């Protein structure tokens, strides 16, 4: 018999090619495209000093109307007369005295009203029992105008500084409470569930979830409160006051001095504009993590 030889062929080892990294879906310069698209779809870039354009236009129209003789100087003095009167009041120290009295009242009332409003909002926002006692009371106060409380507060506190500061604080309290309380109770339930799944304690939940989430609402209320403090101040300084910008305007009204009245209005306008700008700056710094159309 013939012998049969079995020969084995060497097996070829097949190696898989190395995995190539997935091509990037972002094209070069896509970030710049998205950023430019965001500016195109939004309001555009902010212009420095743009908020002064409206007041400047009003002053220009006022000056033009006064120069053309369209305004009766007995009813509305021209910008030149108002500027001269303001300089005279600054030179003799009258304006500084009244401005200092107004600033101290507004600041003290703003601090008291803000602290009280935040405390009440926290009590009502973190507890159902606190909400039952606090929220209804503040809502009733919200329906009662601050000016309607003046006769009662005069009976209780007299017509001194305590009365004036209390009126300013009450005008500040409501917007602070309403916006802070709404922000505290409007936290997304997904964030609460995430905090529970992470096992956060009550204090950690308040610190890392509740406080950052409620800050935007607080600053909305704070901006309204700053304006409210000046509005309340104008009223109380025309009632049995002996100092303040409102008192200066009330005295000028008795003698038909429209230039002094306009100086007081300009001072109040500057107060409101500067204080709002400071609050906006503080809000931008504290909430730098939030991107809005205002930026």
Phi, psi and omega in degrees: 000141178279139181277137180256126180262127177265121179249136179254133178271143178294132180282137179276130179269121181260123179254133180288140179296147180297139181296128179273143178297141181297137181297141181291134180279348180265127179276155177301133179084006181294327178298320178293324179295316179296321180294317179292326178293323179297319178291328180288321181280334179276204183272357181094181182286146179286142181256128180296131179073016183292332182289347177276352184293318179297306176302323179296320179294322178297317179297320179297315179295322178297315179296319180294316180295323178291320180292328181276000179076022180277349182247137175281116183297341177285335180259325181213107180290157179281166181301324180295317179295318179296319179296318178295319178294318178298318179296321179294318179293327177289319183295320181271002175084000182295315183294320180297322179296314181290321179295319179298318178295319180293318181297319181295318178294314182295319182293316180295316177296323179295317180295312181297314181295321180293312180298315180296317180296319179293316180299314179296322178294320178294318179298316181284330184277338184256352185217134176293324178294316177297322177298320181296323183274324191267312191298315180298321180296316180291325179294323175296316177297324180297326180283344180262119178299147179298324181295332180290342180273352185300312180301320180291319181292329176294321177295322183281314191250352185080199182246022181275199183292328181300319179297314183293316180294323179295319178298317179296317181297321179292326176291335180274324190301314188296309179296326177296312182296310186301312185286321179291318178297317178297322179291321180293319182275354181258017178296136181299135180296334177295323177293323177294317179296321178296318178297322178292321179292332177278353179073032179290143174284173180299317180294318178295323178296317179295318186287316189262343183242306189289312182295310178298325181289334182265350182299319177301318177295322178298317183291329173298314178295326182291322177295319176294324181292322179298316177294320179297327179295320179290323180294317178293326181294322179301320183290310187291334181280353174260003181245104174051040178259159177240001178201167181112160181295321177296322176296318178299320179290322180295321177293323179292329179294328179295330183252014178056041178265085184293334180293319179291323177299318180292326175299317178297319178296320178296319179298314178298320178296319177294317176305310182296317182293314183293317180295321177294321178296321178294320179294319178298319178296316178297319179297319180294324179288314183291321182256044181294340179283346183261131180256120182233173177290341181285342182280000000 
